[in-house]
Amino acid sequence: VSTQSTGYHAKYGQKWPMEGQTPPEGHVYPSTDGIKLACVLAVVLTIVRFTFERLIAEPIGSYLGLKHKLGGTPAGPNATLEAVLTKKKRPNQEDIKAAAKDAGMAVRDVEVW
C-alpha cells in the first residue's frame, strides 16, 4: 500500500502536523471545520423543526380537528386480572383466555392490561 494513496490512511491515518510543518506531498490532514459545520447544522435543523411544529403543524392540525394526545388511558384496577397475575407472574395463553372470559373483556384487552 502506497503512502501516496487517497484512501483512509492518506487522509486520517497520519499524525497531526507539528507547528509550522506542512504535510507531505499528496497528504491531507483532517480539519475541525467539518465537525463545526455539522454541529451548527444540527442546531439549526433542530430549531427549524421545533419552529415548524409549533407555528405551522400544530395550528393546521387543530384546524383539521386533530387533538394533542399523549399515550393512552391508564389501566384501572381489575380484581379478576390481578388474581390471575398474583398466581402466575407470566400467565400462558390459556390463562389469559380464561381471565378474559371471566372479566368479560377481549383477549387483546387482557394482554394490554
C-alpha positions, 0 to 999 in steps of 0.5 A: 500500500502506497503512502501516496494513496487517497484512501483512509490512511492518506487522509486520517491515518497520519499524525497531526502536523507539528507547528509550522510543518506542512504535510507531505506531498499528496497528504491531507490532514483532517480539519475541525471545520467539518465537525463545526459545520455539522454541529451548527447544522444540527442546531439549526435543523433542530430549531427549524423543526421545533419552529415548524411544529409549533407555528405551522403543524400544530395550528393546521392540525387543530384546524383539521380537528386533530387533538394533542394526545399523549399515550393512552388511558391508564389501566384501572384496577381489575380484581379478576386480572390481578388474581390471575397475575398474583398466581402466575407472574407470566400467565400462558395463553390459556390463562389469559383466555380464561381471565378474559372470559371471566372479566368479560373483556377481549383477549387483546384487552387482557394482554394490554392490561 
